[in-house]
Amino acid sequence: MFEDEDEENNDGNFNEYLDRFERSLKGEPIGFVDSDQIEILIDHYLMNGMYSKASSCADLGIQLFPFNNLFYLRKAQAISAQGLLREALELLSQIEKTETASCEFFLTKAAIFSQLRDSKRAIKYFKEALSLSEKEDRDEIYLDLAMEYESQNDFQSAIGILLEAVRLNPQNEGAIYELAYCYDQISDFERAIECYSNFIDENPYSFTAWYNLGNAYSKLENYEKAIWAYDYCLIINEEFSPAYFNLGNAYLSTEKYNLAIENFEKCMEIDGEDGLALCYVGECYEQLENYDLAKHYYYRSIEFIPDLPEAWLGLGIVADLEENTIEGIRLIEKAIALDPENSSFYHVLAGAFEKIEAVDKANEAYLQSLELDNSNDEVFTDYIDFLIESTFIKEAYSFAETFPVDPKIEFEKNLALVNLNLLTGRKEEAVLLLIACIEEDAERAKKIFSLYPDLENDQNIVHLFP
């Protein structure tokens, strides 16, 4: 859009022009200047964020060359950057009356409407700019256009535009990051993986692409592939701290706690200590049953982020594990107060209440957890087990039969009902339901033996499996 700084510096008289104009701002006469000299000065000020001086320089251009619409356009760009958006649009309207609009004109108008949060008009003018643009400029215009669609939550349209931007310029990292954001928003991680894999085939040294590929695999809980992608990212750029952080999370999720600690610490070596990373290190030590170190890191985490619910939850879990369950409940409840919509926190609380035989409170916590998230099969089966162990078998059966679980855990619900049918004397119903589960997915149906180990001794059940 503007003259390159190198072109300024290659002009031997640039510093002279600059000095003369700067002195004119203090009241000295500027002498003769031509339009090209003024244009170079305006571009210099705009590129360096000196919008007030750019505006004053544009005023000089308008005064000396009133029929040159470029100076009105530069004036509009300068004052819009200062927040004078309506005034900038009025200047652009004057230009439209006297000449055919250019690509730069439409880009300026689109940017102003974007600042006004009028995405509909911004999209219109970015498209007008595209129709007049040079091929080498289109990927950046596509990126701006895609971000307007994102502001309207139209992520599918944004993805199509961003893919075109990447096709035109595979090195446009801004477009790659926006693709990752859009795929995240629509939870289409398979397409994200396909997109990044194709990009990496052509650009194998793009560490950002490898990083985003790892993120997509992590969202699908394919941690082995995620670790592979993060490792390649770090081979290319060993100082890229977000990859160490996410690699630590992937190792934490796969129960490789020492490797997780190593990567969280490497992340903090680069960026300095971080409350969230310290909390995750604490969780690793908790899993390694080193409770003193776990508490040390949880407390250090809280020093950075006093209201971090995960750190308070971790302290509560450690207190419970150290047989100080009453104190653990207090700390878990503090975590819940900080994040009252977190289903997993209530699950932990239910387990603590169950441990001290506070049946009513445990029941209430389980129900609260399931109300917040009916897609967690572990909470569902734990609650059924709690009811069975509390001798509320009929209540467990009634709950399992009527509670509206998320469709993705309907299978686990049916396995629970197989066991409940057996416990309540409905053997025929149990067998029929288990046969249906086996026909749907025999391998997945074998999960019934890990959920209810006593069934391994029931030959009437075991022989149903192929």
N, C-alpha and C positions, 0 to 999 in steps of 0.2 A: 504493500500500500504506500509506504513511504520510501524515500531514497535511503540506500544503505549507508551506514556510518562510514564504511570504507570509502565510498564515493565522496563523502564530505572531506575526509582526510586527504584524499588524492587531489582535491582542489586546493592549490597553493594559497588561494585568497580567502579560504573559508574562515580562518581565524581573524582575518581583517574584517570580514563582514560581521562576524559575531561581535567583535569588539566595538565596531561602529554602532551596531544596533543596541548593545548593552548600554553604551554611553548615551544613546538617544533617549533611552528610558529615563535617564537622569536630567534630560532637558537639553542636551547638546544636539545640534543639527546633524542629521545622518548623511547628508549629501546625496549624490546620485547612487541609486541601486536599481538593478533591473529585476524583472519578475522571477527569473531563475534563482537569483541570489536569495530573494525573500523566501521562495519555496524551500530551498535547502535549509534555511534557518528554521522555518516552521517545522519541517520534518525532524530536524535535530531536537527541538524542544519536545515534540510529541513523543519521540522514541525514548527520551530520557525522563518522561513524566513531568515535564515543566509546563503544565497546561496554561497557567496564567500568562507566561511569556509567549507561548505559542499563540494564544488568543490575541495578545497585543501585536505580535508580528503579523498575524492574519489581518488585523485591522489596518496595519500599514499597507499591506498588499491591496486591500479593498479601496483604500484612499487613493493609492497611486494608479491602480489598475482596476477601476470599478466594473469593467466588462469581462474580467477574468473570473469565471465562476469557481475555479479551483480554490481561490482564497475564501469564498463563502463556504465551500465544503470543508476546508481546513478549520475555519472558524467554528463550524458546527461540531466537528470532531473534538476540538479543544474544549468548548463549553459543555458538551455532553459529558466529557470526562470529569468536569467540575460539578456535575449534577444538574446543570441547567438544561433539562431534557426537552421541555416544551419549547424553549427559545431555540434550541438546535433544530427541532422539527420545523419551526417557522422559517428558518434560514434555508432548509432543504426544500421547502415548498416554493420559495423564490427561485431556486435553481431550476426546478421542474418546469416553471413557466417559460423559461428562455432557452433550454437546450434539452436534447435527448439524454436521459439518465444513463449513467455508466455502471459497471460492476461495482466500483468503489462506492458510488452513491448509494446503491441498494444495500451494500454491506453496512454502511454507516447508519442507514435508516433501520435496518434489521437489528443492529446492535442497540440502538436507542429504544426500540420497542421491547427488546429483551430486558433492558434495564427497567422499563416500565412494567415488566411482568405481563406484557400483552403478547403471549406466545403465538396466538393465532396470526397476528400481523407480522411478528418477527419471522415466522415460518414462510409467510407469503413473500417477504422481501429477500430472505435467504435464497429462496427458489428463483426469484428474479435475478439475483446476483449470479447464481449457478449458470443460468442460461447465457450470460454474457462473459463468463470467466474463462481464463486460460486454463489449459489442462493441468498445469503444474500447481495451480492454486486450489483446485477443487477439493482435494482431500480435507483441507482445513475448513472450507466452507461446509462440507458434509458434516464435519465434526460439530460445528456450531449449530447446524440444522438439527442434528440428532439430539443435542442437549435441549433444544426447545421441545422436541417430542417427549423427552424424558420429563420435563417440567409439567407436561400434561399427563404423565403416567402412561403414555403410549409407548411401551418399551418394545413391542414388536416392530413398529415403524422405525424406531431408533436403531434397532439391530440391523434392519435391512440397509439403512443409510450408512451405518458404521462399517458394515462389511464392504460396501462400495468404497468407502474412504481407505480401508486397508488394502483393497485390491489396487487402488490407484497409487498408494504409497505404503508399502509394507513396513516402513520404518516409523510410521506415525504412532508413537507410543500412547499419545493421548486417546486415540481411537481405540487402541487395545484395552486400555483401562476402562473406558466407557462401555466397551463390549462386556467386560467382566461384570461391571455394575448392572447392566441390563439383564444379563443372564441370571445373575443372583436374584434380581427382582422378580423374575418369572419362574425361578427354580428349575430352569431347563439346563441342568449341568451337563447332560450328555452332549447337547449341541455346543456348549462351551468347550468341552473337551475336544470335540471334532474341529471346532474353529481354531483353537490354539495348536492342536497337533498339525493341522494343515499349514498354519503360519510358521511353526517351528521347522517344518520340512524345507521351507524356503529361507528361513532366518534362524539357523540353529544356534546362533550366539546371542539371541535376545533373552537376557536373563529375566526381563519382566514377563515375557511370554511363558517361560518355564515356571515362574512364580505363580502366575494366574492359572496355569494348568494344574499345579499342585493344589491350589485353592479349590478348583472345581472337583478334583478327586476327593479332597477332604470333605466337601459338602455331601458327596455320595458315600462317605465313610469307607472309601477304598484307600486305606492309609498306606498300604504297601506301595501303590502307584504314586500317592502324594509324596511320600518320602523320596522316591526315585526322582520326581520332578524337582522338588526343593533342592536335592543334592546337585542336580545339573545347574540349577540357578546359581548355587553358591560356588560351583566350579568356575563359572563365568565371572561372577562378581562376589568375591569372598567377604566383602564388607557390607553386603545388603542385609541389614539387621532384620527386616520383617520376615525374611525366609528362615532365619534361625528361630525366630519366635514361633512361626507356624510349624516348623520342623519339630520343635519341642512339643507342641500340642499333638502332633501326629504320633510321636513316640509315647507321649502320655496316654493317648487313646489305645495304643497297642501294648500297654503295660511294660514298656521298656523305660523304666523310670530313671535309671542312671544316664542313659542317652538323652532323655528329655531334660534333665538337670543341666547336662553339659551344653545343650543348645540354648536354653534360657539364659545361662550364665554368659555364653558368647554374645547373645543379643545385648545383654546389659553391659558387656565390655565395650561395645561399640556405641550404644546410645545412653549409657548411664543407667542407674538403678530405676526400676519401673515397678509401680505397685502391683500391676496385674501379673507381670513375670515373677515377681517375688511370691505372690500368692500361689502360682502354679508350681513353683519350686517347693513351697510348703506342702502342696498336695502330693507331690512325688515322694517327699520324705514321709508323709502320712502313710502312703501305700507301702513304703519300705519298712513301716513300723518303727521308724526313728522319730518318736513323738516329740522329743525335746527339740530336735532341729525343725520339725514341722511347725511347732509353736513359735520358734524363733523367726522363721520366715513369714508366718502369718502375721505376727506382730509388726515385723518390719514393713510388710505390705500395708498394714493399717496406718503406719506412720506417713506413708505417701498418700494413701486414699482412705481417710478415716471412715467413710461410708461405703466401703466396698463390701457388699453382702457376702460374696464368696469367701472372703477371708474370715468373717465372723462365723459363717457356716463351718468352715474348716476347723476353727477353734472349738466349736460346739461338738463336732464329730470326734476330735481328739479327746476332749474331756469325757465324752461318753465311752470311748475305747479305753480310757484310763480308769473306768468304773466310777467316774464322777458325773453320773447321768443327769442329776438335778441341775448342776451347773451347765452341763451340755445343753439341756433344754432351754435354759435362759439365753445362752449364746445363739442357739438356732432360732429362737423366737426373735432375737435382735436382727438376725439376717432376714427373717421374713418381714419384719417391720420396714426394712430398707428395700425389699423387693417382694411386695405382697402378692404378685401375680405369678410367682415362680412355682410351678407344680412340684418340681423335684425337692424343693425345700420342705414342703409339707410332707412329702414321702419320708424324708429323713426324720422329721419331727414325729411322725406316726411310729416309726421304728423305735425311737427313744421312749415314747410313752408306752409302747408295747412292752419294752424291756422292764419298766417299773410297774407293769400291770395296771396302768391307768387306762382301762379298757374304753371307757366312754370318750376320753380325750384322743386316744389312738384312733378310734372309729371316726371321730369328727375330722381328724387330720387326713386320714385316708380319703374320705369323701371329698374334702376340699381339694386334695391333689387331683382326684379324678374329674372333679368339676372343671378345674382349670385346664386339664389336658386328658382327654379320653382316648388318646392314641398311644399311651405308654403301657405296653403289655406287662412290664415288670411290676408297675404299681397295681394293675388290675389283679394279677395272680397273687401278689403279696397280700392284697386285701382279702381275697378269697381264702388264702391260707390262714390269715388272722381270724377270720370268722369261724373257720373250721376248728382251729385250735382253741377258740373261745367257746366252742360247743354250740355255735349258732349256725348249724348246718342247714337248717331249713331257710334261715335268712340268707345264707350264702347262695343257696340254690335259687331263691326268688330274685336276689340281686343280679346274679350272673345271667339269668334268663331275660330280665327286663331292662338292664342298664344299657343305654345306647352307646356302645363303643364305636370308635372310629373304624371304618371298614377294613383298614389295614391290620387291625388286631382281632378281627372277627374269628380268624383261625384259632388263635390262642384262647379266645373266649370259648370256642367249641370244645377245645381240649379240656378246659376247666369244667365244662358241663359234663363231659364224659366221666370225669372223676366224681363230680357231685351226684350224677345219676347212680353211680355204683354205691356211693355212701348212703343214698336215700332209698336204696332197694329197687331202682329202675334199671335193672341189668340189661333188659332188651333194648331200651332206649339208648343206653350207653354204647352197646355194641353197634347199633345202627349208625349212631353219630360218629363213632370212631371209624367205621368202614367208610363213611362218606369223606372223612378227613384223609384217610389213607388213599382213597381214589383221587382226591384232589392233589395231594402232595405227600407221598409215602415218607420221604426223607424228613420233611418238616414235621410230620405226624409223630415221628420218633421222639420229638421234644417232650412228649407226654411222660416219658420215663425219667427225664431230668427234672421235670416239674413235680412229678409224683412218683418218687422212687419205689414205693411199695407195690406199684403196679407191675414191676418187673417179676414179682413172685406170683402174679395171677396168670396162669397159663391160658385161660380163656381170652385174655387180652393179648398176650404175647403172640399166640398162634395166628392172630388176625393179620399180622405183618408178613409180607412176602419174604 
